[in-house]
Amino acid sequence: MISKFLSKLKSILFKSAVTPETPLKKEKKAVKSAKTKTKTKTKTKTKAVNSKKNIETLTTLPGVGAKSAKALYEAGFKTTKAVIAADEKDLLAVSGVGINLVKKLKKLK
């Protein structure tokens, strides 16, 4: 009876200590989490690149510099068409945009 107990105890102790599946499972989880982090970083980078491109296209408008283009972009005017089609009051609400810039933009209509 004691020998059965000891053999069962050994099997329990050695199974938990030397399970070949445990390190593999942890390794697989680590690989999955690394892949997820990479995808998230890529999405963030593409959004940053897209925003930079949109801000650069806004600077093609007459009188719009880098600072006012960034302010317009952050206010929700993502394209040059959106800026040109916007109401004067909406444009004046953006910090860094004055009446002279609004007049230049309204001439483009």
C-alpha positions as a Markdown table, in Angstrom:
| # | Residue | x | y | z |
|---|---|---|---|---|
| 1 | Met | 0.0 | 0.0 | 0.0 |
| 2 | Ile | 2.8 | 2.4 | 0.8 |
| 3 | Ser | 4.6 | 1.5 | -2.4 |
| 4 | Lys | 1.4 | 2.4 | -4.4 |
| 5 | Phe | 1.1 | 5.7 | -2.5 |
| 6 | Leu | 4.8 | 6.5 | -3.2 |
| 7 | Ser | 4.5 | 5.6 | -6.9 |
| 8 | Lys | 1.4 | 7.8 | -7.2 |
| 9 | Leu | 3.1 | 10.6 | -5.4 |
| 10 | Lys | 6.2 | 10.3 | -7.7 |
| 11 | Ser | 4.0 | 10.3 | -10.8 |
| 12 | Ile | 2.2 | 13.5 | -9.6 |
| 13 | Leu | 5.4 | 15.2 | -8.7 |
| 14 | Phe | 7.2 | 14.3 | -11.8 |
| 15 | Lys | 4.3 | 15.1 | -14.1 |
| 16 | Ser | 4.0 | 18.6 | -12.8 |
| 17 | Ala | 7.7 | 19.2 | -12.8 |
| 18 | Val | 8.6 | 17.8 | -16.2 |
| 19 | Thr | 5.7 | 18.4 | -18.5 |
| 20 | Pro | 7.0 | 19.1 | -22.0 |
| 21 | Glu | 3.8 | 20.8 | -23.0 |
| 22 | Thr | 4.0 | 23.6 | -20.5 |
| 23 | Pro | 7.1 | 25.5 | -22.0 |
| 24 | Leu | 5.6 | 25.0 | -25.5 |
| 25 | Lys | 2.3 | 26.6 | -24.5 |
| 26 | Lys | 4.1 | 29.5 | -22.9 |
| 27 | Glu | 6.2 | 29.9 | -26.0 |
| 28 | Lys | 3.2 | 29.9 | -28.3 |
| 29 | Lys | 1.5 | 32.5 | -26.2 |
| 30 | Ala | 4.6 | 34.7 | -26.3 |
| 31 | Val | 4.7 | 34.4 | -30.1 |
| 32 | Lys | 1.0 | 35.3 | -30.4 |
| 33 | Ser | 1.4 | 38.3 | -28.1 |
| 34 | Ala | 4.4 | 39.5 | -30.1 |
| 35 | Lys | 2.4 | 39.2 | -33.4 |
| 36 | Thr | -0.4 | 41.2 | -31.8 |
| 37 | Lys | 1.9 | 44.0 | -30.7 |
| 38 | Thr | 3.4 | 44.1 | -34.2 |
| 39 | Lys | 0.0 | 44.5 | -35.8 |
| 40 | Thr | -0.9 | 47.3 | -33.4 |
| 41 | Lys | 2.3 | 49.2 | -34.1 |
| 42 | Thr | 1.8 | 48.9 | -37.8 |
| 43 | Lys | -1.7 | 50.3 | -37.6 |
| 44 | Thr | -0.5 | 53.2 | -35.6 |
| 45 | Lys | 2.3 | 53.9 | -38.0 |
| 46 | Thr | 0.0 | 53.9 | -41.0 |
| 47 | Lys | -2.4 | 56.3 | -39.2 |
| 48 | Ala | 0.5 | 58.6 | -38.4 |
| 49 | Val | 1.8 | 58.4 | -42.0 |
| 50 | Asn | -1.7 | 59.1 | -43.4 |
| 51 | Ser | -2.2 | 62.1 | -41.1 |
| 52 | Lys | 1.2 | 63.5 | -42.2 |
| 53 | Lys | 0.2 | 63.1 | -45.8 |
| 54 | Asn | -3.1 | 64.8 | -45.2 |
| 55 | Ile | -1.5 | 67.7 | -43.4 |
| 56 | Glu | 1.0 | 68.1 | -46.2 |
| 57 | Thr | -1.8 | 68.3 | -48.8 |
| 58 | Leu | -3.6 | 71.0 | -46.7 |
| 59 | Thr | -0.5 | 73.1 | -47.0 |
| 60 | Thr | -1.0 | 73.3 | -50.8 |
| 61 | Leu | -3.9 | 75.6 | -50.2 |
| 62 | Pro | -2.9 | 79.3 | -50.5 |
| 63 | Gly | -2.1 | 80.9 | -47.2 |
| 64 | Val | -2.0 | 77.7 | -45.3 |
| 65 | Gly | 1.2 | 76.9 | -43.6 |
| 66 | Ala | 2.3 | 73.9 | -41.5 |
| 67 | Lys | 0.8 | 75.2 | -38.2 |
| 68 | Ser | -2.6 | 76.2 | -39.7 |
| 69 | Ala | -2.7 | 72.9 | -41.7 |
| 70 | Lys | -2.2 | 70.9 | -38.5 |
| 71 | Ala | -4.8 | 73.0 | -36.7 |
| 72 | Leu | -7.3 | 72.4 | -39.6 |
| 73 | Tyr | -6.6 | 68.7 | -39.6 |
| 74 | Glu | -7.1 | 68.4 | -35.9 |
| 75 | Ala | -10.4 | 70.4 | -36.2 |
| 76 | Gly | -11.7 | 67.7 | -38.5 |
| 77 | Phe | -10.9 | 69.2 | -42.0 |
| 78 | Lys | -9.1 | 66.2 | -43.4 |
| 79 | Thr | -9.1 | 67.2 | -47.1 |
| 80 | Thr | -8.6 | 70.4 | -49.2 |
| 81 | Lys | -12.2 | 69.9 | -50.4 |
| 82 | Ala | -13.5 | 69.9 | -46.9 |
| 83 | Val | -11.7 | 73.1 | -46.1 |
| 84 | Ile | -12.9 | 74.9 | -49.2 |
| 85 | Ala | -16.5 | 73.7 | -48.7 |
| 86 | Ala | -16.5 | 74.7 | -45.0 |
| 87 | Asp | -18.5 | 77.5 | -43.6 |
| 88 | Glu | -16.6 | 80.7 | -42.7 |
| 89 | Lys | -17.7 | 80.5 | -39.0 |
| 90 | Asp | -16.4 | 76.9 | -38.8 |
| 91 | Leu | -13.0 | 77.9 | -40.2 |
| 92 | Leu | -12.8 | 80.9 | -37.9 |
| 93 | Ala | -13.4 | 78.7 | -34.9 |
| 94 | Val | -10.1 | 76.9 | -35.6 |
| 95 | Ser | -7.2 | 78.4 | -33.7 |
| 96 | Gly | -4.6 | 79.7 | -36.0 |
| 97 | Val | -7.0 | 80.6 | -38.8 |
| 98 | Gly | -7.8 | 84.2 | -39.2 |
| 99 | Ile | -10.1 | 86.3 | -41.4 |
| 100 | Asn | -7.5 | 86.9 | -44.1 |
| 101 | Leu | -7.0 | 83.1 | -44.5 |
| 102 | Val | -10.7 | 82.5 | -44.7 |
| 103 | Lys | -11.0 | 85.2 | -47.4 |
| 104 | Lys | -8.2 | 83.5 | -49.5 |
| 105 | Leu | -9.9 | 80.2 | -49.1 |
| 106 | Lys | -13.3 | 81.5 | -50.1 |
| 107 | Lys | -11.8 | 82.9 | -53.3 |
| 108 | Leu | -11.1 | 79.3 | -54.3 |
| 109 | Lys | -14.8 | 78.4 | -54.5 |
